[in-house]
Amino acid sequence: MNPFVLAVQRLLFQSLVGVIRAMPNPAALRRWCLLMAAAMRPFGGGWRRLVRRNLRLVYGDTLSVAQRRAIVRGVFEHSARGFGELFWEPQRHGLSIADWCQVEGLQHLDAALAAGKGVLLATAHLGGWTLLPRYLNERGHATGSLLRLPSNPVAHAAEAEAVTRMGLTFYNTPLSREHAHACLRLLRDNGILFIVADRRSADVKVDFLGHPAWCATGTASLHLRTGAAIVPACALRVGDGFRLVFEPALTVAATGDRKADEVSITAELHRIFGGWVRQHPEQWMWNHNRWRPRRSEMKEGRHEHRE
């Protein structure tokens, strides 16, 4: 990238992050993020088209115009608030993550940890999902997070620095051999590995929100390899704060057919994720091309159409 463009991007990024960190409380942070979202919307034509297309796929004609508009607006607000929450540090303003959140179902996490084989904390791009590992780290748990940092070098460096400053251990995906071994050690030591598991991947195709979607099997594969419990958890935005919800660990009846077990576990996770999304559609990442077919499928489709 052009060095001058990089320098300008870095200056703008640092200025924006500086303003976010200066927000004195969660209410002020939320107002600033909503202002950022309003500034983003005029330039987000591609996002709006993709969100509307995904909503038509999942909901058909069942949404009213007002409901559709609210979800489209929510996607921009969700993205802006997620950006702000990543860089805002409550400790600098006399708060903790626990002060920022209501927590439900913590007994399910504690029960899973009592088994002694570690926990795979599985979430979706819903609400303030980045708060989950920060809360657990503050609670004193040994944690690690699987993250995919942005490809833009300015955003990549800033987010890596922010996560490190929070005291979190993270592993950028796709994992190197060294980081894969570190994840396995963490689980062997009864730690918690945080995974955003609703990302598109070419591993297997399962039902998600009523339509087949390509999904990653990493969470299922790690469970089958280590015996670590899979605990679904989400961080729902409520006003200026959050409601962190930990659900019971998945009950997995392994058949011995590894591929089949990976598919069934992945399908169950996406059934749970789909339930969250239908309850809080304005808080999910509809601007992701989640149901895009693989290139081989598109080629096959064009071939069949010609025939």
C-alpha positions in Angstrom: 0.0 0.0 0.0 1.1 3.5 -0.7 3.1 4.8 2.3 1.3 8.2 2.2 -2.1 6.5 2.2 -1.0 4.3 5.1 0.2 7.3 7.1 -3.2 9.1 6.6 -5.1 6.0 7.5 -3.0 5.6 10.7 -3.5 9.2 11.7 -7.3 9.0 11.2 -7.5 5.6 13.0 -5.5 6.9 15.9 -7.6 10.0 16.2 -10.8 8.0 16.1 -9.5 5.6 18.8 -8.4 8.5 20.9 -11.9 10.0 20.9 -13.4 6.6 21.8 -11.0 6.1 24.7 -11.9 9.6 26.0 -15.6 8.7 26.4 -16.3 9.0 30.1 -19.0 6.3 30.5 -20.9 3.7 28.6 -23.8 6.1 27.8 -21.4 8.6 26.1 -19.7 5.7 24.2 -23.0 4.5 22.9 -24.0 8.0 21.7 -20.7 8.5 20.0 -20.9 5.1 18.3 -24.5 5.9 17.1 -23.1 9.1 15.6 -20.4 7.0 13.8 -23.1 4.7 12.5 -25.1 7.6 11.1 -21.9 8.9 9.3 -21.3 5.4 7.9 -24.8 4.8 6.4 -24.6 7.1 3.4 -21.4 5.3 2.2 -22.8 1.8 2.9 -24.8 1.0 -0.2 -23.1 -2.3 -0.7 -23.8 -3.3 2.9 -27.5 -2.3 2.6 -27.9 -4.4 -0.6 -26.3 -7.4 1.0 -28.3 -7.1 4.2 -31.6 -6.8 2.3 -30.7 -9.8 0.2 -29.9 -11.9 3.2 -33.1 -10.8 4.9 -35.2 -11.8 1.9 -33.5 -15.2 1.9 -34.2 -15.9 5.6 -37.5 -14.1 6.1 -39.1 -13.9 2.6 -41.9 -11.3 2.7 -42.7 -11.7 6.4 -40.9 -8.6 7.5 -42.6 -5.2 7.4 -40.9 -2.3 5.8 -40.3 -0.8 9.3 -38.8 -4.1 10.6 -36.5 -4.4 7.6 -35.3 -0.8 7.9 -34.7 -1.3 11.7 -32.5 -4.3 11.0 -30.5 -2.5 8.3 -30.0 0.4 10.6 -29.1 -2.0 13.4 -26.3 -3.6 11.3 -24.6 -0.2 11.0 -25.1 0.5 14.7 -23.9 -3.0 15.6 -20.7 -2.5 13.6 -20.0 1.0 15.0 -20.6 -0.1 18.6 -18.5 -3.2 18.2 -15.6 -1.0 17.0 -16.0 1.4 19.9 -16.3 -1.4 22.5 -13.1 -3.0 21.3 -11.1 0.1 22.0 -12.9 1.6 25.1 -11.3 0.6 28.4 -13.7 0.8 31.3 -10.9 0.5 33.8 -9.6 3.9 32.8 -12.9 5.4 33.9 -13.3 3.5 37.2 -15.4 0.7 35.9 -14.8 -3.0 35.3 -16.2 -5.3 32.6 -18.5 -6.8 35.3 -19.9 -3.3 36.0 -20.8 -3.0 32.3 -22.6 -6.4 32.1 -25.4 -8.5 33.6 -24.5 -12.1 33.6 -26.7 -15.2 33.4 -26.0 -18.9 33.4 -22.5 -18.7 34.9 -23.2 -22.0 36.7 -23.1 -23.7 33.3 -19.6 -22.5 32.6 -18.5 -23.5 36.1 -20.0 -27.0 35.7 -18.2 -27.5 32.4 -14.9 -26.4 33.9 -15.4 -28.8 36.8 -15.0 -31.7 34.3 -11.3 -30.6 34.0 -10.9 -30.9 30.2 -11.2 -27.2 29.3 -14.0 -25.3 27.7 -14.6 -24.3 24.1 -16.7 -21.1 24.5 -18.6 -20.8 21.2 -20.3 -17.6 20.2 -21.6 -15.8 17.1 -21.1 -12.3 15.6 -24.0 -11.1 17.8 -24.1 -8.0 20.0 -20.9 -7.3 22.0 -19.3 -10.6 21.5 -15.8 -9.2 22.2 -16.8 -8.6 25.8 -17.0 -12.4 26.6 -13.3 -13.1 26.8 -12.6 -9.8 28.6 -15.1 -10.7 31.3 -13.7 -14.2 31.8 -10.1 -12.8 31.9 -11.2 -10.3 34.5 -12.8 -13.1 36.5 -9.4 -14.8 36.6 -9.8 -17.6 34.1 -7.0 -18.8 31.8 -8.3 -17.8 28.4 -7.3 -17.7 24.8 -9.2 -16.4 21.8 -9.2 -17.4 18.2 -9.4 -14.2 16.2 -9.2 -13.2 12.6 -7.6 -9.7 12.5 -8.3 -7.4 9.6 -6.1 -7.6 6.5 -5.6 -3.8 6.4 -2.2 -3.3 8.1 -3.3 -0.2 10.1 -6.5 -1.9 11.5 -4.5 -5.1 12.1 -1.9 -3.5 14.2 -4.4 -1.4 16.1 -6.6 -4.3 17.0 -3.7 -6.5 17.9 -2.3 -3.8 20.2 -5.8 -3.2 21.8 -6.4 -6.9 22.5 -2.8 -7.3 24.0 -3.3 -4.2 26.2 -6.4 -5.8 27.6 -4.3 -8.7 28.8 -5.9 -11.2 26.5 -4.0 -14.0 24.8 -5.1 -14.4 21.2 -4.3 -16.5 18.2 -4.7 -15.1 14.7 -6.4 -17.5 12.3 -5.6 -19.5 10.3 -3.5 -20.9 13.1 0.2 -21.6 12.8 1.5 -24.9 14.1 2.8 -23.1 17.2 -0.5 -21.5 18.0 -2.4 -24.7 17.4 -0.2 -26.4 20.0 -0.8 -23.5 22.4 -4.6 -23.9 22.1 -4.3 -27.6 22.9 -2.1 -26.8 25.9 -4.6 -24.3 27.1 -7.4 -26.9 27.0 -5.2 -29.6 28.7 -4.7 -27.1 31.5 -8.5 -26.6 31.9 -8.5 -23.2 30.3 -11.2 -21.5 28.1 -10.7 -21.1 24.3 -13.0 -18.5 22.9 -14.2 -19.1 19.3 -16.5 -17.0 17.1 -18.0 -20.0 15.4 -20.5 -18.6 12.9 -18.0 -17.6 10.3 -18.3 -18.9 6.8 -15.9 -21.8 5.9 -15.7 -24.5 3.3 -15.6 -27.4 5.9 -19.2 -28.6 5.9 -22.7 -27.4 4.8 -25.4 -27.4 7.5 -28.7 -25.6 8.0 -28.4 -22.1 9.3 -31.5 -19.9 9.7 -33.4 -22.3 7.4 -30.9 -22.4 4.5 -27.8 -24.5 3.8 -24.6 -22.6 4.6 -20.9 -23.5 4.6 -19.6 -23.6 8.1 -16.4 -24.3 10.0 -16.0 -27.5 12.0 -13.1 -26.3 14.1 -15.1 -26.2 17.4 -16.4 -29.7 16.8 -13.0 -31.0 15.8 -11.3 -29.6 18.9 -14.0 -31.2 21.1 -13.6 -34.6 19.6 -9.9 -34.4 19.9 -9.6 -33.1 23.5 -12.9 -33.8 25.2 -13.3 -30.1 26.1 -16.9 -29.1 26.8 -18.6 -26.8 24.2 -20.4 -24.0 26.0 -22.5 -21.6 23.8 -22.5 -18.0 25.0 -23.6 -14.7 23.7 -23.3 -11.0 24.7 -26.6 -9.2 24.0 -26.6 -5.4 24.0 -29.2 -3.9 26.4 -29.2 -0.1 26.5 -25.7 1.1 27.3 -24.6 -2.3 28.6 -24.8 -6.0 28.0 -26.4 -9.3 29.1 -23.9 -12.1 28.9 -25.6 -15.4 28.7 -23.9 -18.8 29.2 -25.9 -21.8 28.1 -25.5 -25.4 29.2 -22.7 -27.3 27.5 -23.7 -29.3 24.5 -24.6 -32.9 25.1 -22.6 -34.8 22.5 -23.2 -38.5 21.8 -20.1 -39.4 19.7 -20.7 -42.2 17.2 -17.1 -42.9 16.4 -17.6 -41.6 12.9 -15.5 -38.4 13.2 -16.9 -36.7 10.1 -20.5 -37.4 10.9 -19.9 -36.2 14.5 -18.3 -33.0 13.3 -21.3 -32.4 11.1 -23.9 -33.0 13.9 -22.1 -30.9 16.4 -21.7 -28.0 13.9 -25.3 -28.3 13.0 -26.4 -28.1 16.6 -24.2 -25.0 17.3 -25.8 -23.3 14.3 -29.2 -24.2 15.4 -28.5 -22.4 18.7 -26.9 -19.4 16.9 -30.0 -19.2 14.6 -32.2 -19.0 17.7 -30.2 -16.1 19.0 -30.3 -14.3 15.7 -34.1 -14.7 15.3 -34.6 -13.2 18.8 -32.2 -10.3 18.2 -31.9 -9.9 14.4 -30.8 -6.2 14.6 -27.7 -7.3 16.5 -26.3 -9.9 14.1 -23.8 -9.4 11.2 -26.2 -9.6 8.2 -23.7 -7.7 6.1 -21.6 -10.9 5.7 -22.2 -13.0 2.6 -23.0 -15.9 4.8 -24.9 -18.1 2.3 -22.5 -17.7 -0.7 -21.9 -21.0 -2.5 -18.4 -22.3 -3.2 -16.9 -21.5 -6.6 -17.2 -25.2 -7.6 -20.9 -25.0 -6.9 -21.3 -21.9 -8.9 -19.5 -23.5 -11.8 -21.7 -26.6 -11.6 -24.8 -24.4 -11.5 -23.8 -22.5 -14.6 -23.0 -25.8 -16.3 -26.4 -27.3 -15.5 -28.1 -24.1 -16.6 -26.4 -24.3 -20.0 -27.4 -27.9 -20.4 
